[in-house]
Amino acid sequence: MESVKSISSRFKSPIEKYLDREKKSDIKHEFLNGKIRKRPGSSFYHNQITVQISSAILSELENNNKPFRVLSSDQKIYIPQLHQILYPDALVVYQKPEFWNQRKDVLLNPILIVEILSPSTEAYDRTTKFMSYKHISSIKEYVMVIQDKKGIETWYREEEHLWRVSVYHEEETSLELKSVGINIDIEKIYRNIEF
């Protein structure tokens, strides 16, 4: 006789099956409309930049008493229109997070997303992933931080289909994040990074 557990697993949605599998996995995978894609591993400097930009954002938000939450690369986001679950490198949520099916590991409403552009992920992060993020109605800003030289791009949503890009080069000292109303020192993002 078939157990209740095996019967209930047959009726799970593809997303629920993916999430069950992801919970047990040692490596991260993204869910792309029914297909599961392995997420590339991160280098030492990629991880360091991720922590440093997240810390700089959090510090400025706290210093300015802003009601936002900063989350790490372990937080999955779901894009219902595309049937996708992605892992950004870092993200910010305004006040109250919204979750898919009450699951605290699958967020629906980021306001700002950060990706660190490594040589192996840059093309994907700039094109396919950004196009997916644009379908999130709550998102106001997408930040791309170049890993192997000083350089940052921010894409700020001014209207539904209008995005304004700002490019920060080596000589720039301050990064403006319009979606959360702060500026952060670019040197903090790249501290102790060797190019």
VOBAKOL-903467 format. One record per atom (N, C-alpha, C): chain; x, y, z; atom name; residue number from 1. Coordinates in Angstrom, 1 decimal, always signed. Example, Ala and Ser with C-alpha at 12.3 -4.5 7.8 and 13.67 -1.06 7.14 Angstrom:
// VOBAKOL-903467
 c     px     py     pz  a   k
 A  +13.2   -5.7   +7.8  N   1
 A  +12.3   -4.5   +7.8 CA   1
 A  +13.2   -3.3   +7.8  C   1
 A  +12.8   -2.2   +7.1  N   2
 A  +13.7   -1.1   +7.1 CA   2
 A  +12.9   +0.0   +7.9  C   2
***
This chain:
// VOBAKOL-903467
 c     px     py     pz  a   k
 A   +0.8   -1.2   +0.0  N   1
 A   +0.0   +0.0   +0.0 CA   1
 A   +0.9   +1.2   +0.0  C   1
 A   +0.5   +2.2   -0.8  N   2
 A   +1.3   +3.4   -1.0 CA   2
 A   +1.1   +4.3   +0.3  C   2
 A   +2.2   +4.9   +0.7  N   3
 A   +2.2   +5.8   +1.9 CA   3
 A   +1.5   +7.1   +1.6  C   3
 A   +1.0   +7.8   +2.6  N   4
 A   +0.5   +9.1   +2.4 CA   4
 A   +1.5  +10.1   +1.9  C   4
 A   +2.8   +9.9   +2.4  N   5
 A   +3.9  +10.8   +2.0 CA   5
 A   +4.1  +10.7   +0.5  C   5
 A   +4.2   +9.5   +0.0  N   6
 A   +4.5   +9.3   -1.5 CA   6
 A   +3.3   +9.7   -2.3  C   6
 A   +2.1   +9.6   -1.8  N   7
 A   +0.9  +10.1   -2.6 CA   7
 A   +0.9  +11.6   -2.6  C   7
 A   +1.2  +12.2   -1.5  N   8
 A   +1.2  +13.7   -1.5 CA   8
 A   +2.3  +14.3   -2.3  C   8
 A   +3.4  +13.5   -2.4  N   9
 A   +4.5  +14.1   -3.3 CA   9
 A   +4.2  +14.0   -4.7  C   9
 A   +3.3  +13.1   -5.1  N  10
 A   +2.9  +13.0   -6.6 CA  10
 A   +2.1  +14.2   -7.0  C  10
 A   +1.4  +14.8   -6.0  N  11
 A   +0.5  +16.0   -6.3 CA  11
 A   +1.2  +17.3   -6.0  C  11
 A   +2.4  +17.3   -5.7  N  12
 A   +3.1  +18.6   -5.5 CA  12
 A   +3.4  +19.3   -6.9  C  12
 A   +3.3  +20.6   -6.8  N  13
 A   +3.6  +21.4   -8.1 CA  13
 A   +5.1  +21.2   -8.4  C  13
 A   +5.5  +21.5   -9.6  N  14
 A   +6.9  +21.5  -10.0 CA  14
 A   +7.8  +22.4   -9.1  C  14
 A   +7.2  +23.6   -8.7  N  15
 A   +7.9  +24.5   -7.8 CA  15
 A   +8.2  +23.9   -6.4  C  15
 A   +7.1  +23.2   -5.9  N  16
 A   +7.3  +22.6   -4.6 CA  16
 A   +8.3  +21.5   -4.6  C  16
 A   +8.3  +20.7   -5.7  N  17
 A   +9.3  +19.6   -5.9 CA  17
 A  +10.7  +20.2   -6.0  C  17
 A  +10.8  +21.3   -6.7  N  18
 A  +12.1  +22.0   -6.8 CA  18
 A  +12.6  +22.5   -5.4  C  18
 A  +11.7  +23.1   -4.6  N  19
 A  +12.0  +23.6   -3.3 CA  19
 A  +12.4  +22.5   -2.4  C  19
 A  +11.7  +21.4   -2.4  N  20
 A  +12.1  +20.2   -1.6 CA  20
 A  +13.5  +19.7   -2.0  C  20
 A  +13.8  +19.7   -3.3  N  21
 A  +15.1  +19.3   -3.7 CA  21
 A  +16.2  +20.3   -3.3  C  21
 A  +15.9  +21.6   -3.4  N  22
 A  +16.8  +22.6   -3.1 CA  22
 A  +17.2  +22.6   -1.6  C  22
 A  +16.2  +22.3   -0.8  N  23
 A  +16.4  +22.2   +0.6 CA  23
 A  +17.5  +21.2   +1.0  C  23
 A  +17.6  +20.1   +0.2  N  24
 A  +18.5  +19.0   +0.5 CA  24
 A  +19.9  +19.2   -0.2  C  24
 A  +19.9  +20.1   -1.2  N  25
 A  +21.1  +20.3   -2.0 CA  25
 A  +22.2  +21.1   -1.4  C  25
 A  +23.4  +20.7   -1.7  N  26
 A  +24.6  +21.4   -1.2 CA  26
 A  +25.0  +22.6   -2.1  C  26
 A  +24.4  +22.6   -3.3  N  27
 A  +24.6  +23.7   -4.3 CA  27
 A  +23.3  +24.3   -4.6  C  27
 A  +23.4  +25.6   -5.1  N  28
 A  +22.1  +26.3   -5.4 CA  28
 A  +21.7  +26.1   -6.9  C  28
 A  +20.4  +26.0   -7.1  N  29
 A  +19.8  +25.9   -8.4 CA  29
 A  +18.8  +27.0   -8.6  C  29
 A  +18.6  +27.4   -9.8  N  30
 A  +17.5  +28.4  -10.1 CA  30
 A  +16.4  +27.6  -10.8  C  30
 A  +15.2  +28.0  -10.7  N  31
 A  +14.0  +27.4  -11.3 CA  31
 A  +13.5  +28.3  -12.4  C  31
 A  +13.6  +27.8  -13.7  N  32
 A  +13.3  +28.6  -14.8 CA  32
 A  +12.2  +27.9  -15.6  C  32
 A  +11.0  +28.2  -15.3  N  33
 A   +9.8  +27.7  -16.0 CA  33
 A   +9.8  +26.2  -16.2  C  33
 A  +10.0  +25.5  -15.1  N  34
 A  +10.0  +24.0  -15.1 CA  34
 A  +11.4  +23.4  -15.2  C  34
 A  +12.4  +24.2  -15.6  N  35
 A  +13.8  +23.7  -15.8 CA  35
 A  +14.6  +24.1  -14.6  C  35
 A  +15.5  +23.3  -14.2  N  36
 A  +16.4  +23.6  -13.1 CA  36
 A  +17.8  +23.8  -13.6  C  36
 A  +18.3  +25.0  -13.2  N  37
 A  +19.6  +25.4  -13.7 CA  37
 A  +20.6  +25.6  -12.5  C  37
 A  +21.7  +24.9  -12.6  N  38
 A  +22.7  +25.0  -11.5 CA  38
 A  +23.3  +26.5  -11.5  C  38
 A  +23.4  +27.0  -10.3  N  39
 A  +23.9  +28.4  -10.2 CA  39
 A  +25.4  +28.2  -10.0  C  39
 A  +26.2  +29.0  -10.8  N  40
 A  +27.7  +28.9  -10.7 CA  40
 A  +28.2  +29.2   -9.3  C  40
 A  +29.2  +28.6   -8.8  N  41
 A  +29.8  +28.9   -7.5 CA  41
 A  +30.5  +30.3   -7.6  C  41
 A  +30.7  +30.9   -6.4  N  42
 A  +31.3  +32.2   -6.4 CA  42
 A  +32.7  +32.2   -5.9  C  42
 A  +33.5  +33.1   -6.4  N  43
 A  +34.9  +33.2   -6.0 CA  43
 A  +35.0  +34.0   -4.7  C  43
 A  +36.2  +34.0   -4.1  N  44
 A  +36.5  +34.7   -2.9 CA  44
 A  +36.2  +36.1   -3.0  C  44
 A  +36.6  +36.8   -4.1  N  45
 A  +36.4  +38.3   -4.2 CA  45
 A  +34.9  +38.5   -4.5  C  45
 A  +34.2  +37.7   -5.2  N  46
 A  +32.8  +37.8   -5.5 CA  46
 A  +32.1  +37.8   -4.1  C  46
 A  +32.4  +36.9   -3.3  N  47
 A  +31.7  +36.8   -2.0 CA  47
 A  +32.1  +38.0   -1.1  C  47
 A  +33.3  +38.4   -1.1  N  48
 A  +33.7  +39.6   -0.3 CA  48
 A  +33.0  +40.8   -0.8  C  48
 A  +32.9  +41.1   -2.1  N  49
 A  +32.2  +42.2   -2.6 CA  49
 A  +30.7  +42.2   -2.2  C  49
 A  +30.1  +41.0   -2.3  N  50
 A  +28.7  +40.8   -1.9 CA  50
 A  +28.5  +41.2   -0.4  C  50
 A  +29.4  +40.7   +0.5  N  51
 A  +29.2  +41.1   +1.9 CA  51
 A  +29.4  +42.6   +2.1  C  51
 A  +30.4  +43.1   +1.4  N  52
 A  +30.8  +44.5   +1.7 CA  52
 A  +29.7  +45.5   +1.2  C  52
 A  +29.1  +45.2   +0.0  N  53
 A  +28.0  +46.1   -0.5 CA  53
 A  +26.8  +45.9   +0.4  C  53
 A  +26.5  +44.7   +0.8  N  54
 A  +25.3  +44.4   +1.7 CA  54
 A  +25.5  +45.2   +3.0  C  54
 A  +26.7  +45.1   +3.6  N  55
 A  +27.0  +45.7   +4.8 CA  55
 A  +26.9  +47.3   +4.7  C  55
 A  +27.4  +47.8   +3.6  N  56
 A  +27.4  +49.2   +3.4 CA  56
 A  +26.0  +49.7   +3.3  C  56
 A  +25.2  +49.0   +2.5  N  57
 A  +23.7  +49.4   +2.4 CA  57
 A  +23.0  +49.3   +3.7  C  57
 A  +23.2  +48.2   +4.4  N  58
 A  +22.6  +48.1   +5.8 CA  58
 A  +23.0  +49.2   +6.7  C  58
 A  +24.3  +49.5   +6.7  N  59
 A  +24.8  +50.5   +7.6 CA  59
 A  +24.2  +51.9   +7.3  C  59
 A  +24.1  +52.2   +6.1  N  60
 A  +23.5  +53.5   +5.7 CA  60
 A  +22.0  +53.6   +6.0  C  60
 A  +21.3  +52.5   +5.7  N  61
 A  +19.9  +52.4   +6.0 CA  61
 A  +19.6  +52.6   +7.5  C  61
 A  +20.4  +51.9   +8.3  N  62
 A  +20.3  +52.0   +9.8 CA  62
 A  +20.6  +53.4  +10.3  C  62
 A  +21.7  +54.0   +9.7  N  63
 A  +22.1  +55.4  +10.1 CA  63
 A  +21.1  +56.4   +9.8  C  63
 A  +20.3  +56.1   +8.8  N  64
 A  +19.2  +57.1   +8.3 CA  64
 A  +17.8  +56.7   +8.7  C  64
 A  +17.7  +55.7   +9.6  N  65
 A  +16.5  +55.2  +10.1 CA  65
 A  +15.5  +54.8   +9.0  C  65
 A  +15.9  +54.2   +8.0  N  66
 A  +15.1  +53.8   +6.8 CA  66
 A  +14.5  +52.4   +7.1  C  66
 A  +13.2  +52.2   +6.8  N  67
 A  +12.5  +51.0   +7.1 CA  67
 A  +12.6  +49.9   +6.1  C  67
 A  +13.9  +49.5   +5.8  N  68
 A  +14.2  +48.5   +4.8 CA  68
 A  +14.9  +47.3   +5.4  C  68
 A  +14.9  +46.2   +4.8  N  69
 A  +15.6  +45.0   +5.2 CA  69
 A  +16.6  +44.6   +4.1  C  69
 A  +17.8  +44.2   +4.5  N  70
 A  +18.8  +43.7   +3.5 CA  70
 A  +19.0  +42.2   +3.7  C  70
 A  +19.0  +41.5   +2.6  N  71
 A  +19.1  +40.0   +2.6 CA  71
 A  +20.2  +39.6   +1.7  C  71
 A  +20.7  +38.4   +2.1  N  72
 A  +21.9  +37.8   +1.4 CA  72
 A  +21.5  +36.9   +0.2  C  72
 A  +22.5  +36.3   -0.4  N  73
 A  +22.3  +35.5   -1.6 CA  73
 A  +21.6  +34.2   -1.3  C  73
 A  +21.3  +33.9   -0.1  N  74
 A  +20.5  +32.6   +0.2 CA  74
 A  +19.0  +32.9   +0.0  C  74
 A  +18.6  +34.1   -0.2  N  75
 A  +17.2  +34.4   -0.3 CA  75
 A  +16.7  +34.2   -1.7  C  75
 A  +15.8  +33.3   -1.9  N  76
 A  +15.2  +33.1   -3.3 CA  76
 A  +14.1  +34.1   -3.5  C  76
 A  +13.9  +34.5   -4.8  N  77
 A  +12.8  +35.3   -5.1 CA  77
 A  +12.0  +34.6   -6.2  C  77
 A  +10.7  +34.8   -6.2  N  78
 A   +9.8  +34.1   -7.2 CA  78
 A   +9.2  +35.2   -8.1  C  78
 A   +9.2  +34.9   -9.4  N  79
 A   +8.6  +35.8  -10.4 CA  79
 A   +7.5  +35.0  -11.0  C  79
 A   +6.2  +35.3  -10.5  N  80
 A   +5.1  +34.5  -10.9 CA  80
 A   +4.8  +34.5  -12.4  C  80
 A   +4.9  +35.7  -13.1  N  81
 A   +4.6  +35.8  -14.5 CA  81
 A   +5.5  +34.9  -15.3  C  81
 A   +6.7  +34.7  -14.9  N  82
 A   +7.7  +33.9  -15.6 CA  82
 A   +7.9  +32.4  -15.1  C  82
 A   +7.2  +32.2  -14.0  N  83
 A   +7.4  +30.9  -13.3 CA  83
 A   +8.8  +30.6  -13.0  C  83
 A   +9.5  +31.6  -12.4  N  84
 A  +10.9  +31.5  -12.1 CA  84
 A  +11.2  +31.8  -10.6  C  84
 A  +12.2  +31.1  -10.2  N  85
 A  +12.8  +31.3   -8.8 CA  85
 A  +14.3  +31.6   -9.0  C  85
 A  +14.8  +32.7   -8.6  N  86
 A  +16.1  +33.1   -8.8 CA  86
 A  +16.8  +33.5   -7.4  C  86
 A  +18.1  +33.4   -7.4  N  87
 A  +18.9  +33.8   -6.3 CA  87
 A  +19.7  +35.1   -6.7  C  87
 A  +19.3  +36.3   -6.2  N  88
 A  +20.2  +37.4   -6.4 CA  88
 A  +21.4  +37.4   -5.4  C  88
 A  +22.4  +38.2   -5.7  N  89
 A  +23.5  +38.2   -4.7 CA  89
 A  +23.2  +38.9   -3.4  C  89
 A  +22.3  +39.9   -3.5  N  90
 A  +21.8  +40.6   -2.4 CA  90
 A  +20.6  +41.3   -2.8  C  90
 A  +19.7  +41.7   -1.8  N  91
 A  +18.5  +42.4   -2.1 CA  91
 A  +18.0  +43.2   -0.9  C  91
 A  +17.1  +44.1   -1.2  N  92
 A  +16.5  +44.9   -0.2 CA  92
 A  +15.0  +44.9   -0.3  C  92
 A  +14.3  +44.8   +0.8  N  93
 A  +12.9  +44.7   +0.9 CA  93
 A  +12.4  +45.9   +1.7  C  93
 A  +11.3  +46.6   +1.2  N  94
 A  +10.7  +47.7   +2.0 CA  94
 A   +9.7  +47.2   +3.0  C  94
 A   +9.9  +47.5   +4.2  N  95
 A   +9.1  +47.2   +5.4 CA  95
 A   +8.7  +45.7   +5.5  C  95
 A   +7.5  +45.4   +4.9  N  96
 A   +6.9  +44.0   +5.2 CA  96
 A   +7.2  +43.1   +4.0  C  96
 A   +7.9  +42.1   +4.2  N  97
 A   +8.2  +41.1   +3.1 CA  97
 A   +6.9  +40.3   +2.8  C  97
 A   +6.7  +40.0   +1.5  N  98
 A   +5.6  +39.1   +1.0 CA  98
 A   +6.3  +37.8   +0.5  C  98
 A   +5.6  +36.7   +0.9  N  99
 A   +6.2  +35.4   +0.6 CA  99
 A   +5.2  +34.6   -0.3  C  99
 A   +5.8  +33.7   -1.1  N 100
 A   +5.0  +32.8   -1.9 CA 100
 A   +4.5  +31.7   -1.1  C 100
 A   +3.2  +31.4   -1.1  N 101
 A   +2.6  +30.3   -0.3 CA 101
 A   +3.1  +30.3   +1.2  C 101
 A   +3.3  +31.5   +1.7  N 102
 A   +3.7  +31.6   +3.1 CA 102
 A   +5.1  +31.0   +3.4  C 102
 A   +5.8  +30.7   +2.4  N 103
 A   +7.2  +30.1   +2.6 CA 103
 A   +8.2  +31.3   +2.8  C 103
 A   +8.8  +31.3   +3.9  N 104
 A   +9.8  +32.4   +4.2 CA 104
 A  +11.0  +32.3   +3.4  C 104
 A  +11.3  +31.3   +2.7  N 105
 A  +12.5  +31.2   +1.8 CA 105
 A  +12.2  +31.6   +0.4  C 105
 A  +11.0  +32.1   +0.1  N 106
 A  +10.7  +32.5   -1.3 CA 106
 A   +9.9  +33.8   -1.3  C 106
 A  +10.7  +34.9   -1.6  N 107
 A  +10.2  +36.3   -1.5 CA 107
 A   +9.6  +36.7   -2.8  C 107
 A   +8.6  +37.6   -2.7  N 108
 A   +7.9  +38.1   -3.8 CA 108
 A   +8.2  +39.6   -4.1  C 108
 A   +8.6  +40.4   -3.1  N 109
 A   +8.6  +41.9   -3.3 CA 109
 A   +9.9  +42.6   -3.0  C 109
 A  +11.0  +42.2   -3.6  N 110
 A  +12.2  +43.0   -3.4 CA 110
 A  +12.1  +44.4   -4.1  C 110
 A  +12.7  +45.4   -3.5  N 111
 A  +12.7  +46.8   -4.1 CA 111
 A  +14.0  +47.0   -4.8  C 111
 A  +15.1  +46.4   -4.4  N 112
 A  +16.4  +46.6   -4.9 CA 112
 A  +17.1  +45.3   -5.0  C 112
 A  +17.7  +45.0   -6.1  N 113
 A  +18.5  +43.7   -6.3 CA 113
 A  +19.9  +44.1   -6.7  C 113
 A  +20.9  +43.3   -6.1  N 114
 A  +22.3  +43.5   -6.4 CA 114
 A  +22.8  +42.2   -7.0  C 114
 A  +23.5  +42.3   -8.1  N 115
 A  +24.3  +41.2   -8.7 CA 115
 A  +25.7  +41.6   -8.9  C 115
 A  +26.7  +40.7   -8.5  N 116
 A  +28.1  +40.9   -8.7 CA 116
 A  +28.4  +40.3  -10.0  C 116
 A  +29.0  +41.0  -10.9  N 117
 A  +29.3  +40.5  -12.3 CA 117
 A  +30.7  +39.8  -12.3  C 117
 A  +30.7  +38.5  -12.3  N 118
 A  +31.9  +37.8  -12.5 CA 118
 A  +32.0  +37.4  -13.9  C 118
 A  +33.2  +37.1  -14.4  N 119
 A  +33.4  +36.7  -15.8 CA 119
 A  +32.5  +35.6  -16.3  C 119
 A  +32.1  +34.7  -15.4  N 120
 A  +31.3  +33.6  -15.9 CA 120
 A  +29.8  +33.9  -15.8  C 120
 A  +29.4  +35.0  -15.1  N 121
 A  +28.0  +35.3  -15.0 CA 121
 A  +27.6  +36.6  -15.6  C 121
 A  +28.5  +37.4  -16.0  N 122
 A  +28.2  +38.8  -16.5 CA 122
 A  +27.2  +38.8  -17.6  C 122
 A  +27.3  +38.0  -18.6  N 123
 A  +26.4  +38.1  -19.7 CA 123
 A  +25.0  +37.7  -19.3  C 123
 A  +24.9  +36.7  -18.5  N 124
 A  +23.6  +36.2  -17.9 CA 124
 A  +22.9  +37.3  -17.0  C 124
 A  +23.7  +37.9  -16.1  N 125
 A  +23.2  +38.9  -15.2 CA 125
 A  +22.8  +40.1  -15.9  C 125
 A  +23.5  +40.5  -17.0  N 126
 A  +23.1  +41.7  -17.7 CA 126
 A  +21.9  +41.6  -18.6  C 126
 A  +21.7  +40.4  -19.1  N 127
 A  +20.6  +40.2  -20.1 CA 127
 A  +19.5  +39.4  -19.5  C 127
 A  +19.6  +38.1  -19.5  N 128
 A  +18.5  +37.2  -19.2 CA 128
 A  +18.0  +37.4  -17.8  C 128
 A  +18.9  +37.6  -16.8  N 129
 A  +18.4  +37.7  -15.4 CA 129
 A  +17.8  +39.1  -15.2  C 129
 A  +18.4  +40.1  -15.8  N 130
 A  +17.8  +41.5  -15.7 CA 130
 A  +16.4  +41.5  -16.4  C 130
 A  +16.2  +40.9  -17.5  N 131
 A  +14.9  +40.9  -18.2 CA 131
 A  +13.9  +40.2  -17.3  C 131
 A  +14.3  +39.2  -16.5  N 132
 A  +13.4  +38.5  -15.6 CA 132
 A  +13.0  +39.4  -14.4  C 132
 A  +14.0  +40.1  -13.9  N 133
 A  +13.8  +41.0  -12.7 CA 133
 A  +12.8  +42.1  -13.1  C 133
 A  +12.8  +42.5  -14.3  N 134
 A  +12.0  +43.6  -14.7 CA 134
 A  +10.5  +43.3  -14.6  C 134
 A  +10.2  +42.0  -14.5  N 135
 A   +8.8  +41.5  -14.3 CA 135
 A   +8.3  +41.6  -12.9  C 135
 A   +9.2  +42.0  -12.0  N 136
 A   +8.8  +42.1  -10.5 CA 136
 A   +8.3  +43.5  -10.3  C 136
 A   +7.0  +43.6  -10.0  N 137
 A   +6.3  +44.9  -10.0 CA 137
 A   +6.9  +45.8   -8.9  C 137
 A   +7.4  +45.2   -7.8  N 138
 A   +8.0  +46.0   -6.7 CA 138
 A   +9.4  +46.5   -6.9  C 138
 A  +10.1  +46.0   -7.9  N 139
 A  +11.5  +46.3   -8.0 CA 139
 A  +11.6  +47.8   -8.6  C 139
 A  +12.5  +48.5   -8.0  N 140
 A  +12.7  +49.9   -8.4 CA 140
 A  +14.2  +50.1   -8.9  C 140
 A  +15.1  +49.2   -8.5  N 141
 A  +16.5  +49.4   -8.8 CA 141
 A  +17.2  +48.1   -9.0  C 141
 A  +18.1  +48.0  -10.0  N 142
 A  +18.9  +46.9  -10.2 CA 142
 A  +20.4  +47.4  -10.2  C 142
 A  +21.2  +46.8   -9.4  N 143
 A  +22.6  +47.2   -9.3 CA 143
 A  +23.5  +46.1   -9.7  C 143
 A  +24.4  +46.4  -10.7  N 144
 A  +25.4  +45.5  -11.2 CA 144
 A  +26.8  +46.0  -10.8  C 144
 A  +27.5  +45.2  -10.0  N 145
 A  +28.8  +45.6   -9.5 CA 145
 A  +29.8  +44.7  -10.2  C 145
 A  +30.8  +45.3  -10.9  N 146
 A  +31.8  +44.6  -11.7 CA 146
 A  +32.8  +44.0  -10.7  C 146
 A  +33.2  +42.8  -10.8  N 147
 A  +34.0  +42.1   -9.8 CA 147
 A  +35.5  +42.4  -10.1  C 147
 A  +35.9  +42.4  -11.3  N 148
 A  +37.4  +42.4  -11.6 CA 148
 A  +37.9  +43.8  -11.9  C 148
 A  +37.2  +44.9  -11.7  N 149
 A  +37.6  +46.3  -11.8 CA 149
 A  +36.6  +47.1  -11.1  C 149
 A  +37.0  +48.4  -10.8  N 150
 A  +36.0  +49.2  -10.2 CA 150
 A  +35.0  +49.7  -11.2  C 150
 A  +33.8  +49.4  -11.0  N 151
 A  +32.7  +49.8  -12.0 CA 151
 A  +31.4  +49.3  -11.5  C 151
 A  +30.4  +50.2  -11.5  N 152
 A  +29.0  +49.8  -11.0 CA 152
 A  +28.0  +50.5  -12.0  C 152
 A  +27.0  +49.7  -12.3  N 153
 A  +25.8  +50.3  -13.0 CA 153
 A  +24.6  +50.1  -12.2  C 153
 A  +23.8  +51.2  -12.1  N 154
 A  +22.5  +51.1  -11.5 CA 154
 A  +21.4  +51.4  -12.5  C 154
 A  +20.4  +50.6  -12.5  N 155
 A  +19.2  +50.8  -13.4 CA 155
 A  +18.1  +51.1  -12.5  C 155
 A  +17.5  +52.3  -12.6  N 156
 A  +16.4  +52.8  -11.7 CA 156
 A  +15.2  +52.9  -12.5  C 156
 A  +14.1  +52.3  -12.0  N 157
 A  +12.8  +52.3  -12.7 CA 157
 A  +12.1  +53.6  -12.4  C 157
 A  +12.0  +54.5  -13.4  N 158
 A  +11.3  +55.8  -13.3 CA 158
 A   +9.8  +55.6  -13.5  C 158
 A   +9.4  +54.8  -14.5  N 159
 A   +8.1  +54.4  -14.8 CA 159
 A   +8.0  +52.9  -15.1  C 159
 A   +6.8  +52.4  -15.4  N 160
 A   +6.7  +51.0  -15.6 CA 160
 A   +7.7  +50.4  -16.7  C 160
 A   +7.8  +51.1  -17.8  N 161
 A   +8.7  +50.6  -18.9 CA 161
 A   +9.9  +51.6  -19.1  C 161
 A  +10.2  +52.4  -18.2  N 162
 A  +11.3  +53.4  -18.3 CA 162
 A  +12.3  +53.2  -17.2  C 162
 A  +13.5  +52.8  -17.7  N 163
 A  +14.6  +52.6  -16.7 CA 163
 A  +15.7  +53.6  -17.1  C 163
 A  +16.3  +54.2  -16.0  N 164
 A  +17.4  +55.2  -16.2 CA 164
 A  +18.7  +54.5  -15.7  C 164
 A  +19.7  +54.5  -16.5  N 165
 A  +21.0  +53.9  -16.1 CA 165
 A  +22.0  +55.0  -15.6  C 165
 A  +22.7  +54.6  -14.6  N 166
 A  +23.8  +55.5  -14.1 CA 166
 A  +25.0  +54.6  -14.0  C 166
 A  +26.1  +55.1  -14.6  N 167
 A  +27.4  +54.3  -14.6 CA 167
 A  +28.4  +55.0  -13.7  C 167
 A  +29.0  +54.2  -12.9  N 168
 A  +30.0  +54.7  -11.9 CA 168
 A  +31.4  +54.1  -12.3  C 168
 A  +32.4  +54.9  -12.6  N 169
 A  +33.7  +54.5  -13.0 CA 169
 A  +34.7  +54.6  -11.8  C 169
 A  +35.9  +54.3  -12.1  N 170
 A  +36.9  +54.2  -11.0 CA 170
 A  +37.1  +55.5  -10.3  C 170
 A  +36.9  +56.7  -10.9  N 171
 A  +37.1  +58.0  -10.3 CA 171
 A  +35.9  +58.4   -9.3  C 171
 A  +34.8  +57.7   -9.5  N 172
 A  +33.6  +58.0   -8.7 CA 172
 A  +33.9  +57.6   -7.2  C 172
 A  +33.3  +58.3   -6.3  N 173
 A  +33.5  +58.0   -4.9 CA 173
 A  +32.3  +57.6   -4.1  C 173
 A  +31.1  +57.9   -4.7  N 174
 A  +29.8  +57.7   -4.0 CA 174
 A  +28.8  +57.1   -4.9  C 174
 A  +28.1  +56.1   -4.5  N 175
 A  +27.1  +55.4   -5.2 CA 175
 A  +25.7  +55.8   -4.7  C 175
 A  +24.9  +56.3   -5.6  N 176
 A  +23.5  +56.7   -5.1 CA 176
 A  +22.6  +55.6   -5.4  C 176
 A  +21.8  +55.2   -4.4  N 177
 A  +20.8  +54.2   -4.5 CA 177
 A  +19.4  +54.9   -4.3  C 177
 A  +18.8  +55.3   -5.4  N 178
 A  +17.6  +56.1   -5.4 CA 178
 A  +16.4  +55.4   -4.7  C 178
 A  +16.3  +54.1   -5.0  N 179
 A  +15.2  +53.3   -4.5 CA 179
 A  +15.1  +53.3   -3.0  C 179
 A  +16.2  +53.4   -2.3  N 180
 A  +16.2  +53.4   -0.8 CA 180
 A  +16.7  +54.7   -0.2  C 180
 A  +17.0  +55.7   -1.1  N 181
 A  +17.3  +57.1   -0.6 CA 181
 A  +18.6  +57.2   +0.2  C 181
 A  +19.7  +56.5   -0.3  N 182
 A  +21.0  +56.6   +0.4 CA 182
 A  +22.1  +56.7   -0.6  C 182
 A  +23.2  +57.1   -0.1  N 183
 A  +24.5  +57.1   -0.9 CA 183
 A  +25.5  +56.2   -0.1  C 183
 A  +26.3  +55.4   -0.8  N 184
 A  +27.3  +54.7   -0.1 CA 184
 A  +28.6  +54.9   -0.7  C 184
 A  +29.7  +54.8   +0.1  N 185
 A  +31.0  +55.0   -0.3 CA 185
 A  +31.5  +53.8   -1.2  C 185
 A  +31.9  +54.1   -2.4  N 186
 A  +32.3  +53.0   -3.3 CA 186
 A  +33.5  +52.3   -2.8  C 186
 A  +34.4  +53.0   -2.1  N 187
 A  +35.6  +52.4   -1.5 CA 187
 A  +35.2  +51.2   -0.5  C 187
 A  +34.1  +51.4   +0.2  N 188
 A  +33.7  +50.3   +1.1 CA 188
 A  +33.3  +49.0   +0.3  C 188
 A  +32.8  +49.2   -0.9  N 189
 A  +32.4  +48.0   -1.7 CA 189
 A  +33.6  +47.2   -2.2  C 189
 A  +34.7  +48.0   -2.5  N 190
 A  +35.9  +47.4   -3.1 CA 190
 A  +37.0  +47.3   -2.1  C 190
 A  +36.8  +47.5   -0.8  N 191
 A  +37.9  +47.5   +0.1 CA 191
 A  +38.6  +46.1   +0.1  C 191
 A  +40.0  +46.1   +0.0  N 192
 A  +40.8  +44.9   +0.0 CA 192
 A  +40.6  +44.0   -1.2  C 192
 A  +40.0  +44.5   -2.3  N 193
 A  +39.8  +43.7   -3.5 CA 193
 A  +41.0  +43.9   -4.4  C 193
 A  +41.6  +42.8   -4.8  N 194
 A  +42.8  +42.9   -5.7 CA 194
 A  +42.4  +42.7   -7.1  C 194
 A  +42.7  +43.6   -8.0  N 195
 A  +42.4  +43.4   -9.4 CA 195
 A  +43.5  +42.9  -10.2  C 195
***
